[in-house]
Every structure is written in structure tokens, then in C-alpha cells.
Amino acid sequence: MDAQKVDLFLTTNAKCFEPHHINFIREKLLTMDEAKWVQLQALALKDPTTILIISIFAGNLGIDRFIIGDTGMGLGKLLTCGGFGIWAIVDWFMIQGATREANLRKLQAILV
């Protein structure tokens, strides 16, 4: 893979991943087959800041967890009104990390 393409991808999407994963991602992208570049471009990554805002306003309904693909946690929050409010507040601090981890899992599915 062309290093310039990889650096452009990482510059554009660095906020979607944990900072300590960036070097690992760069190495994997550099060794990735060129044919997978189209899949990588079509990858829909979630913005952690946007998910945090959704969590603040609709976290009691579990919408934040549904959006990142964590259906079980989303159902749990929905059925308990965000764990009676406590779970929703805890997620304000955890949802950005969970979003970045979900983005990493999506990327790894393409890289494998």
C-alpha cells in the first residue's frame, strides 16, 4: 500500500481510534493488499464526539450503544432507562473509548 494513502487515511480518521493503536494500524495498512483499498474507503467509522453527544441526550434509551453496534448493552439500557440513570452517566465517560474500539474491530475485519 502507498504510504501517502495510508497517512492521508490516518490523518483523516485518527480521532476514530485510540492514540496507542495508530502505529499498529499504520503498519497493518502498509502491508494491506491494494485491492482492499476500496473497502477501506467505504468503511463507515463512527465519530466518538458525536456518539458522546448522543449519549448525553439519549443515553437513557441506549441509542448510543445501538449506534456503535453494541446491541446487548443498548437493550439493557433501554429496558432499565439507562440503569436508572446511573449507567447512562457512567457511559458519558466510557462511550468514546467504546466507539473507538468498535471502529478498530471494523477495521480489523477488513485487514484480516
NORMO-V141287 format. One record per residue. N is the residue number from 1. RES is the residue in three letters. OMEGA is omega in degrees with one decimal (999 if undefined). Layout:
# NORMO-V141287
[[N	RES	OMEGA] [N	RES	OMEGA]]
This chain:
# NORMO-V141287
[[1	MET	-180.0] [2	ASP	-177.3] [3	ALA	179.9] [4	GLN	177.2] [5	LYS	-178.9] [6	VAL	-179.9] [7	ASP	176.7] [8	LEU	177.8] [9	PHE	-178.7] [10	LEU	177.5] [11	THR	-178.7] [12	THR	-171.1] [13	ASN	-176.3] [14	ALA	-178.4] [15	LYS	-178.1] [16	CYS	-178.1] [17	PHE	174.4] [18	GLU	-178.4] [19	PRO	-178.8] [20	HIS	177.0] [21	HIS	-173.1] [22	ILE	-179.4] [23	ASN	177.1] [24	PHE	180.0] [25	ILE	179.8] [26	ARG	179.2] [27	GLU	179.7] [28	LYS	179.9] [29	LEU	179.5] [30	LEU	180.0] [31	THR	-178.0] [32	MET	176.9] [33	ASP	-178.9] [34	GLU	-178.8] [35	ALA	-179.7] [36	LYS	-177.6] [37	TRP	179.2] [38	VAL	177.0] [39	GLN	-180.0] [40	LEU	179.4] [41	GLN	-178.4] [42	ALA	-177.6] [43	LEU	-179.1] [44	ALA	178.7] [45	LEU	179.9] [46	LYS	178.1] [47	ASP	-177.8] [48	PRO	179.9] [49	THR	178.0] [50	THR	179.4] [51	ILE	176.3] [52	LEU	178.8] [53	ILE	176.8] [54	ILE	179.7] [55	SER	-179.7] [56	ILE	-174.9] [57	PHE	-176.3] [58	ALA	-179.0] [59	GLY	178.9] [60	ASN	-179.6] [61	LEU	178.8] [62	GLY	-177.2] [63	ILE	179.2] [64	ASP	-179.9] [65	ARG	176.5] [66	PHE	-177.1] [67	ILE	-178.4] [68	ILE	175.2] [69	GLY	179.9] [70	ASP	-172.4] [71	THR	-179.2] [72	GLY	178.1] [73	MET	178.3] [74	GLY	177.6] [75	LEU	178.3] [76	GLY	178.9] [77	LYS	-180.0] [78	LEU	-176.5] [79	LEU	-178.7] [80	THR	-177.2] [81	CYS	179.2] [82	GLY	-178.7] [83	GLY	-177.6] [84	PHE	176.7] [85	GLY	-176.4] [86	ILE	-178.9] [87	TRP	179.2] [88	ALA	-180.0] [89	ILE	177.6] [90	VAL	-179.9] [91	ASP	176.4] [92	TRP	-179.5] [93	PHE	-174.1] [94	MET	-169.3] [95	ILE	179.2] [96	GLN	176.4] [97	GLY	178.1] [98	ALA	178.0] [99	THR	179.3] [100	ARG	177.4] [101	GLU	177.2] [102	ALA	176.9] [103	ASN	178.7] [104	LEU	178.0] [105	ARG	177.1] [106	LYS	179.9] [107	LEU	179.8] [108	GLN	177.4] [109	ALA	178.2] [110	ILE	-174.5] [111	LEU	-176.7] [112	VAL	999]]
